[in-house]
Amino acid sequence: MPLYMDIHRDVDASVEDVVESHKKDVETQEEHGVEYLNYWVDEDEGAVFCLFEGPSKEAGEAVHREAHGLAADEIFEVEQG
């Protein structure tokens, strides 16, 4: 299954807020054939990075949109090295 990294920029949220958003993603992911694997937060820069497996970028977008409405600014298909 393809692996994707998404980036959310200019996020005005605490780490705790991001934790809650990730929990909502996990609750919603199965409906779209997606598995969110990990996430990272740079609170100083207002950036959040999410790593997920799924059938497409659009499936990952759908999870975020349905779970909490916080769409990523960019999504990249990546390969683990």
CORRA-V161209 format. One record per pair of residues at least 4 apart in sequence whose ideal C-beta (glycine too) atoms are under 6 Angstrom apart, sorted by sequence separation. I is the first residue (numbers start at 1). J is the second residue. D is the distance in Angstrom with one decimal. If there is no record, write none. Layout:
i=I j=J d=D
i=I j=J d=D
This chain:
i=13 j=17 d=3.7
i=25 j=29 d=5.9
i=55 j=59 d=5.1
i=63 j=67 d=5.7
i=13 j=18 d=5.8
i=29 j=34 d=4.4
i=42 j=47 d=4.4
i=54 j=59 d=4.3
i=29 j=35 d=5.9
i=54 j=60 d=5.3
i=64 j=70 d=5.8
i=29 j=36 d=5.7
i=41 j=48 d=5.4
i=64 j=71 d=5.7
i=52 j=60 d=5.1
i=40 j=49 d=4.5
i=26 j=36 d=5.9
i=25 j=36 d=4.9
i=39 j=50 d=4.7
i=38 j=51 d=4.7
i=37 j=51 d=4.7
i=36 j=52 d=4.6
i=22 j=39 d=5.4
i=34 j=52 d=5.5
i=35 j=53 d=4.9
i=57 j=75 d=4.4
i=34 j=54 d=3.7
i=33 j=54 d=5.9
i=33 j=55 d=5.1
i=18 j=41 d=5.0
i=34 j=59 d=5.1
i=15 j=41 d=5.2
i=33 j=59 d=5.9
i=34 j=60 d=5.6
i=32 j=59 d=4.5
i=15 j=43 d=5.9
i=34 j=63 d=5.1
i=18 j=48 d=5.6
i=32 j=62 d=5.0
i=32 j=63 d=5.2
i=29 j=63 d=5.2
i=11 j=46 d=4.7
i=28 j=63 d=5.1
i=10 j=46 d=5.2
i=11 j=48 d=5.2
i=9 j=47 d=5.7
i=25 j=63 d=5.4
i=28 j=66 d=5.2
i=28 j=67 d=4.2
i=8 j=48 d=4.2
i=7 j=49 d=5.7
i=25 j=67 d=4.8
i=24 j=67 d=3.9
i=6 j=50 d=4.8
i=24 j=68 d=5.0
i=5 j=51 d=5.4
i=21 j=68 d=4.8
i=4 j=52 d=5.4
i=3 j=53 d=5.5
i=1 j=53 d=4.6
i=4 j=60 d=5.6
i=8 j=72 d=5.3
i=9 j=73 d=4.8
i=6 j=72 d=3.6
i=7 j=73 d=5.6
i=7 j=74 d=4.9
i=6 j=75 d=4.4
i=4 j=75 d=5.5
i=5 j=76 d=5.1
i=4 j=77 d=5.6
i=5 j=78 d=4.9
i=2 j=77 d=5.6
i=3 j=78 d=5.4
